[in-house]
Amino acid sequence: MKKYLMMGMLAVVFASTFTSCKTDLYDPDQPEKDAHALYEANFKAYVGGNIHPNQKWGFDQVFKSRAMTRAKDATITPMTGYPLLFSKGYMNLVRGYFPEDNNKKPTTLNTDVTSWEFQPSATMPSFTVSLIYSNTTAHDEVGLYYYDPATETPAQAKTFALIDDVQKGLGPYYQKTIVDDVWVDPSPTDGYTVWDEGVQKIQTNPYKVEMESTYYFGFYVKNGDKTYYTNANLNEKQKPAAGLVGKDRTIDDDLKNSYVVGLSDDGVEGSELILSLVKTPTVIIPPSLEWYRIIAEDLNAHDLDKDGEVDDTDFDFNDIVIDIAIDQIGKAHCILQAAGATLKIKINNDENLEVHKLFGVEQSVMVNTNAEKRGMKGASKPPVEFTLDGPFQTAQDVKIHVFRQEKWMELTAPVARAASKIAVATDFVWPDERVSLKTVYPKFPEYVKDNIDITDWWKNQPKSR
């Protein structure tokens, strides 16, 4: 009788245990509780308490939104007569920096920076700009753009057309002399010819420009339906329209503080038009992009062990690791570093940007998380770079979704709520597959719950993975 009783009790225990284990497993055929709710409850259990009410998961540390107000109008007026005079020596110096080859394309433009922009001097917020050279058969519009970098991006810049159609004639912009005191108007396309025929002097009719000393400005050429800017970020090919020339990027010959800017009207390295700027002492080279690393969980870190404790190894935060930088015009530059998920994860709501597709592996393969060292399907792949047009204000605006329960669910970083994505610096080393984040970085729970001033919780921590 005791034997039968023991067998019955074992059957009950086995049934109970089996049922308990089954509820812990993700079964796509069986509806489960809301994935976000489960994730939040178990995230709190993982860190051992409630989340700090001001916790913003690192996104507030690096990307701050700006009020987009409009810049005040600049004053741009043509000067009367031809007040600026350029000598043969000046022109020879310019020609030395814009040499002619058989294709009549300059070959020594400075292309090592993303933009050629300027800022008026605080003590001298006015300058002149004039055309001194043209060799184009196009009906180009040549203009100036400007914006307030404190409140605007280059894409919001105001523009002013200096020349509405080069082919109408260049007389209103500059004159040449081969014989002393005999001034003639150049033809629209005789730039190279004129400069090769012993021109002694050029005189120009410049525009006087006055604007706030805090503004940035640059130039553009519009050729048909294409516009090319001296700010590369505004161009399709991500290259500046041309470049600045001269020792220390100035030409200090007849005119002090004189800069020369070459402009391309076809997006190809070369210069069909040359402008001279006078009394503009500051050249602005935009700062380098600031990169931040986004680490994320795919909402599958919610299963409990049969003893009721959170399975810490689910929280490795390597299901997607992606570096993101937002440029001045709101484009997101992305470098996909790792994919430790076996669920589909897509970027920017684009299924062509699914992480496994980007790495060129099957969905069941984990990438760059050392999964293969733990007996799982893994691969090592080089990072994948791509750019999203946006516009985006912050890295947090780049959407990341995981496919669960037959639908796409967004990975988020809500204030004071459990985060499925977190912003860190690019020196962060993500954990290996199935290695708990707080095992590698013990300060993480404290950062989440108690002390949001620990903004570099991954610093000076063990880096073994």
Beta strands, then each sheet from edge to edge (+ up, - down):
strand 1: 75-78
strand 2: 84-87
strand 3: 117-119
strand 4: 126-134
strand 5: 141-147
strand 6: 158-163
strand 7: 174-177
strand 8: 201-204
strand 9: 207-210
strand 10: 216-223
strand 11: 226-229
strand 12: 243-245
strand 13: 258-263
strand 14: 273-278
strand 15: 282-284
strand 16: 292-296
strand 17: 320-326
strand 18: 332-338
strand 19: 345-347
strand 20: 350-354
strand 21: 366-367
strand 22: 378-379
strand 23: 384-388
strand 24: 400-404
strand 25: 407-410
strand 26: 421-425
sheet 1: 1+ 9- 4+ 14- 13+ 12-
sheet 2: 2+ 8- 7+
sheet 3: 3+ 15-
sheet 4: 6+ 5- 10+ 11-
sheet 5: 23+ 18- 17+ 16- 26+
sheet 6: 20+ 19- 24+ 25-
sheet 7: 21+ 22+
end
